[in-house]
Amino acid sequence: MKKNDWILAGTVLIAALFFLVGNCFTERRGKDAEKYLRIKVDGEVFREVSLEEDAEIAIGEHNRVKIQDGQVEMIWADCPDQICAAHPKISKNRESIICLPNKVILEIVDRADEGSKENDAVAG
């Protein structure tokens, strides 16, 4: 490797370290914010529940959700593929579990971030 290759590699590592440190500070700030679970059925808001309270929620006759220790999981679904029931627990802002056959969306929402109309990388 030549001198310029080492300089480029060092610059990339420093930039990666900078973004990693910034992400750690952002995660800590997000943990202090008030988060809640928004449940949508067929595109309409079914219910909103704080992640601070443990609960088990029946969504019609098709799905059952469990909130415990600030984490959300789909504990039962009558859909044939069971992808939503096998999904890992979610707890971070904007994470979601989706049951397509039953048209159910579980989404973590942060009250501090809710007013933000910022697009993600895909939407541009």
C-alpha positions as CSV (number, residue, x, y, z in Angstrom):
1,M,0.0,0.0,0.0
2,K,1.2,3.5,-0.8
3,K,1.1,6.6,1.4
4,N,-2.1,7.9,-0.2
5,D,-3.9,4.6,0.5
6,W,-3.0,4.8,4.2
7,I,-4.3,8.4,4.3
8,L,-7.5,7.4,2.6
9,A,-8.0,4.4,5.0
10,G,-7.3,6.6,8.0
11,T,-9.8,9.2,6.9
12,V,-12.5,6.6,6.4
13,L,-11.8,5.1,9.8
14,I,-12.0,8.5,11.5
15,A,-15.3,9.3,9.7
16,A,-16.7,6.0,10.7
17,L,-15.7,6.6,14.3
18,F,-17.3,10.1,14.2
19,F,-20.6,8.6,13.0
20,L,-20.5,5.8,15.6
21,V,-20.0,8.2,18.5
22,G,-22.8,10.5,17.2
23,N,-25.1,7.5,16.9
24,C,-24.4,6.5,20.5
25,F,-25.4,9.9,21.8
26,T,-28.5,9.9,19.7
27,E,-29.6,6.5,21.1
28,R,-29.1,7.7,24.7
29,R,-31.3,10.8,24.1
30,G,-33.9,8.6,22.5
31,K,-34.1,6.2,25.5
32,D,-35.2,9.1,27.8
33,A,-38.0,10.2,25.5
34,E,-41.6,9.0,26.0
35,K,-42.3,6.2,23.5
36,Y,-45.6,4.5,22.8
37,L,-47.0,1.7,20.6
38,R,-49.3,2.7,17.8
39,I,-51.5,-0.1,16.6
40,K,-53.1,0.3,13.2
41,V,-55.7,-2.1,11.7
42,D,-56.5,-1.7,8.0
43,G,-54.7,1.7,8.0
44,E,-56.8,3.2,10.9
45,V,-55.4,3.8,14.3
46,F,-56.8,1.1,16.6
47,R,-55.1,2.0,19.8
48,E,-52.0,3.8,21.3
49,V,-50.4,2.5,24.4
50,S,-47.4,3.7,26.4
51,L,-44.4,1.4,26.6
52,E,-44.1,2.2,30.3
53,E,-47.1,0.1,31.2
54,D,-47.1,-3.7,30.8
55,A,-50.1,-5.0,28.9
56,E,-51.5,-7.7,26.7
57,I,-53.8,-6.4,24.0
58,A,-56.2,-8.4,21.8
59,I,-56.5,-6.9,18.3
60,G,-59.9,-8.2,17.2
61,E,-60.0,-12.0,16.9
62,H,-56.8,-12.3,14.8
63,N,-53.8,-11.0,16.8
64,R,-52.6,-10.6,20.4
65,V,-49.8,-8.2,21.4
66,K,-47.7,-8.1,24.6
67,I,-45.9,-5.1,26.0
68,Q,-43.4,-5.9,28.7
69,D,-40.4,-4.0,30.0
70,G,-40.6,-1.4,27.2
71,Q,-40.6,-4.1,24.5
72,V,-43.4,-5.2,22.2
73,E,-44.0,-8.5,20.6
74,M,-46.8,-10.2,18.7
75,I,-47.5,-13.3,20.8
76,W,-50.3,-14.8,18.7
77,A,-51.7,-14.5,15.2
78,D,-54.0,-16.7,13.2
79,C,-52.3,-15.9,9.9
80,P,-50.9,-18.9,7.9
81,D,-47.3,-17.7,7.6
82,Q,-46.7,-16.6,11.3
83,I,-43.9,-14.1,10.2
84,C,-45.3,-11.5,12.6
85,A,-45.4,-13.9,15.5
86,A,-41.8,-15.0,14.9
87,H,-40.5,-11.4,14.6
88,P,-38.1,-10.3,17.4
89,K,-39.3,-7.9,20.1
90,I,-39.2,-4.2,19.1
91,S,-38.4,-1.2,21.4
92,K,-36.7,1.5,19.4
93,N,-38.3,4.5,17.6
94,R,-39.8,3.7,14.2
95,E,-39.4,-0.1,14.5
96,S,-42.4,-2.0,13.4
97,I,-44.0,-5.5,13.2
98,I,-46.5,-6.0,10.3
99,C,-49.0,-8.7,9.9
100,L,-50.0,-8.5,6.2
101,P,-52.8,-11.1,6.1
102,N,-54.6,-9.4,9.0
103,K,-53.6,-5.8,8.0
104,V,-52.1,-5.1,11.4
105,I,-49.2,-2.7,12.0
106,L,-47.4,-2.3,15.3
107,E,-45.1,0.7,15.3
108,I,-43.0,2.3,18.1
109,V,-43.4,6.1,18.1
110,D,-41.4,8.7,20.1
111,R,-43.5,11.7,21.2
112,A,-40.5,14.0,20.7
113,D,-40.0,12.7,17.2
114,E,-43.6,12.6,16.2
115,G,-43.8,16.1,14.8
116,S,-40.8,15.6,12.6
117,K,-41.6,15.4,8.9
118,E,-38.1,14.3,8.0
119,N,-37.9,11.8,5.1
120,D,-35.9,8.6,5.4
121,A,-33.1,7.7,3.0
122,V,-35.4,5.7,0.8
123,A,-38.1,8.4,0.4
124,G,-35.5,11.1,-0.2
